Amino acid sequence: MAKAKTQDDPKRFLHPETIARISQLDLRAKQAVTGFISGMHRSPFFGHSVEFVQHRDYTPGDDVRHLDWKVWSKTDKFYIKQYEAETNLRCQLVVDVSASMQYGTGPLNKYSYASTVAASLAYMLLHQQDAVGLITFDDDVRQVVPSRSAHNHLDAILKALDVSRPREKTNIERIIRRVAENIPNRSMVVMISDVFVNREEFFRGIEMLRHGRHDILMFHIMDEDELTFPFAGTTRFEDLEGPDAVVCDPRSLRQGYVEVVEEYLTEVRRGCARKGIDYQLISTKDYLDAALSKFLHHREAMAKAPAKTQAPG
């Protein structure tokens, strides 16, 4: 009986082991988003938009709750009522494809997990006519997909994620400067990275985005083994971004390693808080709803917040 209940649970698609069985990224994103929405009490896409702006043509997959039946009765055509929050959001996904992202001990390595998160967010946003763009980076910007809101724009985003294989080190300050230059209008910026970078350079780069009045979310992706260091027995550790390697007994290093990681995570978390960045640490063993829920709750809070006006200067 318990097994049947598990099989019927739509959120089973959010588990990394299940997602990893789906080889195509577009199908991963679709299954994850479908399972996420079905597993919630109400759709997270609607309920916070209050100001009607315009109609647009109905496209397959749109929520029928937003069909304008009065218009249909007069024209015999289907139109969706579009609200201000739907039309205003412009999201830029910024995904780390440096060599350290290829590390992984679970069903999805860090890059595969990050790509699935990015694709899922793009799928959700495009489904509701929001504009989405993508930038991938390592020591330089590798792929730039301009923001668009067309349904078929997902293909361009998925293709860019697919060709951006992990390589090279990360030059984070230069990268974020390029990101800021590629986002001329105020946007939501979603960064997905393991943040294995110089923290001072990282926060200097973030300050550039803040000057552009962008709203920033940081999804900090780490493998579970990087967080807990469970290794035992003589082990060879290799630097994914360099030629260095060391052979040692990890048990003698574990306590010191965990302390250093905790210090590092605290530094990143506090630094993001000081810069006004919405930060979340995510392990590759976590269900994807850790990222999806965070994003949607943040977006809902943005929609409910009073509009900000720029002081005359």
JONORFEN-V680160 format. One line per field, one symbol per residue. ss: DSSP state (A for helix, B for strand, O for the rest). phi: phi as a letter, one per 40 degrees, with the letter a starting at -180 (. if undefined). psi: psi as a letter, one per 40 degrees, with the letter a starting at -180 (. if undefined). Layout:
ss->???
phi->???
psi->???
//
This chain:
ss->OAAAAAAAOAAAAAOAAAAAOOOOAAAAAAAAAAAAAAOOOOOOOOOOOOOBBBBBBOOOOOOAAABOAAAAAAAOOOBBBBBAAAAAOBBBBBBBOOAAAAOOOOOOOAAAAAAAAAAAAAAAAAAOOOBBBBBBBOOOBBBBBBBBOOOOAAAAAAAAAAAOOOOOOOOAAAAAAAAAAAOOOOOBBBBBBOOOOOAAAAAAAAAAAAAOOOBBBBBBBBOAAAAAOOOOOBBBBBOOOOOOBBBBBAAAOAAAAAAAAAAAAAAAAAAAAAOOOBBBBBBOOOOOAAAAAAAAAAAAAAAAOOOOOOOOO
phi->.ccccccccccccccdccdccccccccdcccccccccccccacccbhbcbbcbabaccbdhccccbccccccccbgbcbccbbccccccbbbcbbcbccccccabbcbccccccccccccccdccccbgccbbabbabcacbbbbccabcdccddccccccccccdafcbbcccccccccccbcbdacbbcbacfcacccccccccccccccgccbbbbccbcdcccbfccagdbbbbccbaccaabaccccbddccccccccccccccccccccgccbacbccccdccccccdcccccccccccdccbcccb
psi->dddddddehdedeehdddddehdhddddddddddddddeidihedieehehhdiiiihiheiheeehgddddddefihihhhidddedhhhhhhhhfiddeeiheadhiddddddddddddddddddffihhihhiibeihdhhhihieideddddddddddegihiiihgddddddddddegdihihhhhhiefgihdddddddddddddefihhhhhhhiiddddegeiiihihhiheeieiihhihddeedddddddddddddddddddddefhhihhhieeiieeddddddddddddddeiihhihih.
//
